[in-house]
């Protein structure tokens, strides 16, 4: 019985950490001094992510997973922008 409670507790903890991690907007980690256009694009992705969160709240999160997929794609955009900046830095 104690083992089951421990397993369920760990599962709940992992789920909570996953939800908190997924709730974080994309990082803004492109240097605007070196790459102003990429930094503005990253800011736009950040703003879009925040608007999706607001839409999810307004619709009580019921969008058949499409809003979350859009947020996942914005995370991918953010990563690509960072990689573009790093590539430009290498040249």
MIDRENMI-572720 format. One record per residue (C-alpha): residue in three letters; x, y, z. Coordinates in Angstrom, 3 decimals, m for minus. Layout:
resn / east / north / up
ala / X / Y / Z
...
# end
This chain:
resn / east / north / up
unk / 0.000 / 0.000 / 0.000
unk / 2.784 / 2.444 / 0.907
unk / 4.618 / 1.593 / m2.299
unk / 1.530 / 2.399 / m4.368
unk / 1.125 / 5.725 / m2.620
unk / 4.786 / 6.533 / m3.273
unk / 4.475 / 5.620 / m6.971
unk / 1.345 / 7.756 / m7.367
unk / 3.020 / 10.635 / m5.529
unk / 6.047 / 10.480 / m7.814
unk / 3.820 / 10.360 / m10.893
unk / 1.896 / 13.424 / m9.719
unk / 5.151 / 15.268 / m9.038
unk / 6.522 / 14.451 / m12.492
unk / 3.275 / 15.566 / m14.110
unk / 3.353 / 18.861 / m12.198
unk / 6.963 / 19.515 / m13.264
unk / 6.038 / 18.733 / m16.879
unk / 3.108 / 21.139 / m16.806
unk / 5.248 / 23.901 / m15.307
unk / 7.979 / 23.315 / m17.889
unk / 5.473 / 23.389 / m20.746
unk / 3.999 / 26.604 / m19.364
unk / 7.232 / 28.545 / m19.848
unk / 7.402 / 30.925 / m22.814
unk / 10.318 / 30.606 / m25.225
unk / 13.539 / 32.163 / m23.980
unk / 14.677 / 35.441 / m25.460
unk / 18.350 / 34.635 / m25.773
unk / 19.445 / 36.272 / m29.029
unk / 21.645 / 39.321 / m28.462
unk / 19.745 / 42.322 / m29.913
unk / 22.986 / 44.279 / m30.213
unk / 24.509 / 41.726 / m32.578
unk / 21.353 / 40.436 / m34.263
unk / 18.549 / 43.006 / m34.016
unk / 16.331 / 41.332 / m36.636
unk / 16.632 / 37.870 / m35.096
unk / 16.024 / 39.322 / m31.631
unk / 12.852 / 41.058 / m32.875
unk / 11.691 / 37.803 / m34.456
unk / 12.326 / 36.051 / m31.161
unk / 10.337 / 38.744 / m29.352
unk / 7.459 / 38.246 / m31.805
unk / 7.489 / 34.485 / m31.100
unk / 7.438 / 35.238 / m27.371
unk / 4.468 / 37.591 / m27.818
unk / 2.630 / 35.011 / m29.939
unk / 3.202 / 32.372 / m27.250
unk / 1.707 / 34.694 / m24.631
unk / m1.339 / 35.349 / m26.828
unk / m1.901 / 31.615 / m27.211
unk / m1.809 / 31.223 / m23.426
unk / m4.450 / 33.952 / m23.134
unk / m6.575 / 32.224 / m25.780
unk / m6.263 / 28.936 / m23.899
unk / m7.400 / 30.607 / m20.686
unk / m10.339 / 32.289 / m22.427
unk / m11.406 / 28.987 / m23.982
unk / m10.730 / 26.929 / m20.853
unk / m7.903 / 25.064 / m22.643
unk / m10.322 / 23.246 / m24.963
unk / m8.824 / 23.575 / m28.434
unk / m8.222 / 19.926 / m29.286
unk / m4.481 / 20.287 / m28.736
unk / m3.993 / 22.802 / m31.532
unk / m2.993 / 25.654 / m29.228
unk / m0.385 / 23.471 / m27.529
unk / 0.959 / 22.379 / m30.919
unk / 1.276 / 26.041 / m31.917
unk / 3.207 / 26.719 / m28.698
unk / 5.473 / 23.753 / m29.438
unk / 6.137 / 25.133 / m32.916
unk / 6.962 / 28.541 / m31.436
unk / 9.500 / 26.811 / m29.192
unk / 11.003 / 25.292 / m32.343
unk / 11.057 / 28.732 / m34.011
unk / 12.832 / 30.120 / m30.979
unk / 15.482 / 27.394 / m31.114
unk / 16.052 / 27.942 / m34.835
unk / 16.479 / 31.693 / m34.294
unk / 19.076 / 31.018 / m31.598
unk / 20.918 / 28.613 / m33.905
unk / 20.820 / 31.199 / m36.706
unk / 22.400 / 33.764 / m34.388
unk / 25.073 / 31.293 / m33.307
unk / 25.841 / 30.441 / m36.942
unk / 26.140 / 34.138 / m37.779
unk / 28.458 / 34.584 / m34.794
unk / 30.736 / 31.852 / m36.147
unk / 31.265 / 33.743 / m39.420
# end
